[in-house]
Structures are given as structure tokens and as C-alpha cells.
Amino acid sequence: MKETAKNMAVVSQESSSSFDFSVREIVLMGRVPHKKMLETVNAQDGRIVDEALEKVDLFEYENRSIAKVSGGKKQRVMVARTLAQQAKVHERR
């Protein structure tokens, strides 16, 4: 499963979370395929997440609750998570 996630990323049309994660935490979830069991976030992960948030123009929202951003911004958060995942395939046609 991790190997698949390293090669393919998906942005679904709708997404919801039962948990109150910050925008940054959601984007950091894109780094999971690159981590070993119980491995923590490192400086490289932080830089990758920063770049992804900058690309979707949401860096200033990084500490905001995902529940508190608009639907359009949530979609951009999901795109940022996909960018942070650094999969080889980013788009399905």
C-alpha cells in the first residue's frame, strides 16, 4: 500500500474529516507513505509541506482548523496534501 501511495496520488471530489486537524496536519498526512512505523516528521517533511502550502496559496491558513475553511480552500488543502505526497503520478485522465 505504501509503495502504491508513493507512485499514485488522488484528490477526491469530496472529503470530510471527523477530527479537527489543522490545515498543516492534513497536508503532513501526505508524507505518511515516506515514513517508517512511528517515524516522526523531520525538517525535510516540513519544507515539503511549506512548499505545497505556498503552491496552493494557503500558507497563511496552516494553523487554521480544516473545519473552519471554505469548501474551495478544503479542495486546495487536498491538492497540497497530494503535492506533499510527491507521488510519481499526480493526475488521472
Contacts in CASP RR format, 6 or more apart in sequence:
PFRMAT RR
TARGET T0000
AUTHOR 0000-0000-0000
METHOD contacts of the structure
MODEL  1
MKETAKNMAVVSQESSSSFDFSVREIVLMGRVPHKKMLETVNAQDGRIVD
EALEKVDLFEYENRSIAKVSGGKKQRVMVARTLAQQAKVHERR
2 32 0 8 1.000
2 33 0 8 1.000
3 33 0 8 1.000
5 32 0 8 1.000
5 33 0 8 1.000
5 85 0 8 1.000
5 87 0 8 1.000
6 33 0 8 1.000
6 34 0 8 1.000
6 85 0 8 1.000
6 86 0 8 1.000
6 87 0 8 1.000
6 88 0 8 1.000
7 87 0 8 1.000
7 88 0 8 1.000
7 89 0 8 1.000
8 87 0 8 1.000
8 88 0 8 1.000
8 89 0 8 1.000
9 82 0 8 1.000
9 85 0 8 1.000
9 87 0 8 1.000
9 89 0 8 1.000
9 90 0 8 1.000
10 82 0 8 1.000
10 92 0 8 1.000
11 75 0 8 1.000
11 78 0 8 1.000
11 79 0 8 1.000
11 82 0 8 1.000
12 78 0 8 1.000
15 74 0 8 1.000
15 78 0 8 1.000
17 26 0 8 1.000
17 66 0 8 1.000
17 67 0 8 1.000
20 65 0 8 1.000
20 66 0 8 1.000
20 67 0 8 1.000
21 65 0 8 1.000
21 66 0 8 1.000
22 62 0 8 1.000
22 63 0 8 1.000
22 64 0 8 1.000
22 65 0 8 1.000
22 66 0 8 1.000
23 53 0 8 1.000
23 58 0 8 1.000
23 61 0 8 1.000
23 62 0 8 1.000
23 63 0 8 1.000
23 64 0 8 1.000
23 65 0 8 1.000
23 66 0 8 1.000
23 69 0 8 1.000
23 77 0 8 1.000
24 49 0 8 1.000
24 53 0 8 1.000
24 62 0 8 1.000
24 63 0 8 1.000
26 66 0 8 1.000
26 77 0 8 1.000
26 78 0 8 1.000
26 81 0 8 1.000
27 49 0 8 1.000
27 52 0 8 1.000
27 53 0 8 1.000
27 62 0 8 1.000
27 77 0 8 1.000
27 80 0 8 1.000
27 81 0 8 1.000
27 84 0 8 1.000
28 41 0 8 1.000
28 45 0 8 1.000
28 46 0 8 1.000
28 49 0 8 1.000
28 84 0 8 1.000
29 81 0 8 1.000
30 81 0 8 1.000
30 82 0 8 1.000
30 84 0 8 1.000
30 85 0 8 1.000
31 41 0 8 1.000
31 45 0 8 1.000
31 48 0 8 1.000
31 49 0 8 1.000
31 84 0 8 1.000
31 85 0 8 1.000
33 85 0 8 1.000
33 87 0 8 1.000
34 45 0 8 1.000
34 86 0 8 1.000
45 84 0 8 1.000
48 84 0 8 1.000
48 86 0 8 1.000
49 80 0 8 1.000
49 84 0 8 1.000
50 59 0 8 1.000
51 83 0 8 1.000
52 80 0 8 1.000
52 81 0 8 1.000
52 83 0 8 1.000
52 84 0 8 1.000
53 59 0 8 1.000
53 61 0 8 1.000
53 62 0 8 1.000
53 80 0 8 1.000
55 80 0 8 1.000
55 83 0 8 1.000
56 76 0 8 1.000
56 77 0 8 1.000
56 79 0 8 1.000
56 80 0 8 1.000
56 83 0 8 1.000
57 76 0 8 1.000
58 73 0 8 1.000
58 76 0 8 1.000
58 77 0 8 1.000
58 80 0 8 1.000
61 69 0 8 1.000
61 73 0 8 1.000
61 77 0 8 1.000
66 74 0 8 1.000
66 77 0 8 1.000
69 77 0 8 1.000
82 90 0 8 1.000
83 90 0 8 1.000
END
